[in-house]
Amino acid sequence: MGGLAPALLPGAAGRDAAGQRPAGERTIPVALIQFDSVPEQVERNLKEVQRLSEQAVSQGARWLMFHEGTLCDYTPRLGELAEPVPAGPSTRRIEQLARRLKCFISFGLSEVQENRYYISQVFVGPSGFLYRYRKTWLWRDPPDVGYRNEWIRYDPGTGPETFVLDGVRATCFICADGEAPRCIERAAKLAPQVVFYPNNRERLPKFEAFGERARTIGAPMLVTNRIGASWAFNCQGGCVAYSAQGEVLAKANREGREEILMHTLKVSSS
């Protein structure tokens, strides 16, 4: 596997020359993980999530983040493969994994509730289920290449909101959400301490594009993307961590190789 960084220990970074952290600052070891999640192969992908999570935690990670649609990718078979959250079997299994590893894991799946289907990003931790975000500004692709016409299969969520993860005020939006100015405006008004931004794209845009979103919101932003074949697309990865000023702090390869990108996130207490 490429891109494994040396182990990061909580509190080992972010100190000044005297060995002191800036007042009100916390450091959190984060792993942004890109891998090939095979469409419709939920069991196989769950095993890969376990394998990669174990490796990330062995490198010192406390927060682990996977891409949009981690478990089943895009599919026309939502009636078979979508799951309830948090009661569904996949969420329960990853809850158990987070408890065992004593970490926080964010992953994507297709969710079903009362015959409605959502593209959701789920957050679990050592104490179990924490939060789920439902994609709101759905992608419209009339030719439906790679089953990506989200308008004809999924229902919209209600947009970004705040939630607390590991004592940190966070928000989340997914892929095409980040192309909607209203989404970014709403996220900025929430004044989060960190933004989670999972993607499922063939290629991410230039670094400056997402850096501007982080700068507008005024918070560090964690971006993930998948690699491998998603039906008609060959996805190239490119996980990246941005500062609140939009600077690239860490980046994974954009050549389609599996990678665990380690980053020590600095979070202000303000």
N, C-alpha and C positions, 0 to 999 in steps of 0.2 A: 504494500500500500504506500502511495506517495504522500508527502506532505505532513507526516506526523512530526509535531514539534516536541521539544523536551518538556517534561512534566512541569506544570505550573502549580505552585502551591498557593492557597488562599493567603493574601496578605504579603506575598513575596515581591510584589511589584508596586509601583506608584509611590515610592518614598523619595524624599528629598535627600540632599547630600548628608544631612545629619541623621538619616535613617527614619525620619518621621513622615507619616502621611499628611497631606494637606487636610486642614480641619474640615470635617463634614464629608469626607470622601470615603467611599467603600470600593474595594476591588473584588471582582467576581470572575473566576476562570470559566470561560465560555468555549464550547465546541460547536462550530458551524459545519454540518456534515453533508457532503454531496456523494450520492451513490446511485446506482442503477436500480430503481424500483420497477420491476417488470409489470406492465399493465395487467390487471385482473388476478395477479398471483399474490393474494393477500398473505397466505401462510408463509410463502417464501420471503416476502418482504418483511414480515414480522421477525423472522429469524435473522435477517440482515440488520434490522433495527437493534435487535439484542446484541449481535456481534459487534456492531460499530459503537453502540453505547458502552459496552464493556471496555472496548479499547479507549474510547474517549475518557472515561472515568479513570482508567489506569494512567492516563496522561495528566490527570489532575483536574479535569473539568467538573464543574458543579452544575452549570446550565448546558443542556444539549438541545440543538435545534435542527430539525429536518425540514425538507421542502414541502410545498403545497402538494396534496395528493399522494403523500408518502406510501400509503398502504395499497391502493388499487389503481392509482393514476386515473386517466380519463377512461370512460367505458360507457357503452350504451346499455349495460346490464345493471342499472342501478337497483332495480327491484330485487336482484340477487345479492349484490355486493355492498350496498349502502348499509350502514349500521347505526343504531341509536347511540347517543352519547349522553351520559357516561355509562349507561347500562350494557352497552354492546361488548362482545367478547374481546375485540382488539383493544379498546380503551382499558378494559380490566387487566389484560395481559401487560400492557405497558405501565399501568399503575403498579403492578407487582414488580416489574423491572425497576421502576424508579425507587420503590421502597427498598428493594434489595441493594441497589447501588447507592442509595442515599443521595439522589440527584434530582434535578428537575428536567423533564423532557417535553419538548414541543414537537408535534407531528401532525401531518395532514391526512384527512380521509374524506370520503363521501358519507354524509350523515343523513339519516332518515328520521323524521318525526311526524306522525299523523299524516302519512302519505305525501309529505313535502320533503324535498331533497335539497341538501345544502353542501357547498364546498366549505369544509370547516377545518380550522386549525385548533388542536386540542393541547392543553397544558396540564401536566400531572407532576406530582412531586412525592416526596417521602410520605406525606400524609394522604395521598390519593389524588382524586380529580380536583382541579382548581378552576378551570375556565375553558370555554370554547368561543372562538370567533367565527362568524359565518360571513363568507364573502358577499359583498353587497353590489358592487358595480360589475355585473357579470359581463364576460367577454361575448361579443356577438360575431359569429363567423358563419354566414349563411351557407358557404360550401361545406361546412362541418368537417374540415380536414382534421383527421386524427381525433374525431369525436369531441372537438373543442368548441362547438357552438353551445356555450353554457346556457344561453337564453332558452333553448328548447328542452333542457333537461333539469335545470336547477332552479330553485327559488332563491330570492335575494335575502340577505340578512338586513340588519338595521344600522350598519356602519360602526366606525370605531367608538370604543368606550374604554374607560379605565378599569383595570383590575390589578390586584396585588400579587406579585410573584416573589416569593422569598424576601418579603419585606420591601420590595421595590415597586413603585407605581409605574405600570406599563400600559401600553396599548398595542394593538395588532391590526394590520390589514393585509390583504392577500393579492399579490400579482396585479391584475388589472385594476383593482381598487386604487393602487398608487398612481395610476394614470388619470384619475379624476380629481380636478382641483378641489372640489367640495370635500373629498375624502381627506386630502392633506390639510385643508383649512380646519376641518373638524378635529383632526388629530392634534393640530397645533394648539387649539383652544383647550384641550385636555391637559396640557402641560405635563406630559409624561416624563419620567426619568429615563426610559428606554423604549424603543420601538422595535417590534418584531415584524419582519416583512418577508414571509416565505413566498417563493415564486416557483412556477413550473413553466419554463420558457426554453425555446431552442437556444437563444442567446440573450444575455442581459445587455442593456444599453451601455454606452460609455460611462465610466465611473462618475463623471461630472453630473450626469442626469440624476442619479439617485443621491449624490452628495447634496444637490440642491434641495431635495426633499427633506433630508436630515436637517439641513440648515434652516429651512422654513419652519419645521416643527420645533427645532431647538433642543434636540435630544439625540443621544447616540442611537444609531440604527443598525440592526443586525439583519443581514440579507442572506437567504439561502436559495439555491436552485439545484435541480436534479442534473444527473448525467445519464447517458444511455438512450436507448430507443424508446420513444413514446409514440407508438404507431408510426405515423409518417415523418416524425421529427427525430433528429439525432441531437440530443440536448448536451450542452457543453459545460454546465456547471458555472463556477465563478462566484462562490460564496464570498461575502465581503462584510467587514465591520467599518462603520463610519463614526466619526466624532460628531458632537453636536454642532460643530462648525462645518460639517460636510467633508472633512478630510478622510482619506482612506487610511485606516489604521492597520488593517490586515486583509489579505486577499488570497483566495485559493486559485488554482489553475482554471483557465477557461479553455482547456484542450480536451475536456471530456474524461478526465481521469478521476477516479475515486480519491477523496481526500477528506481528512479531518483537519479543519482549520482551527487552531487554538488561538485564543485572544484573551488577554486580561482586561476585562471591561471595567472602566472607572465610572462610578455612579455618584453623582452629587447628592447630598442629603437634602438639598433645598427643594 
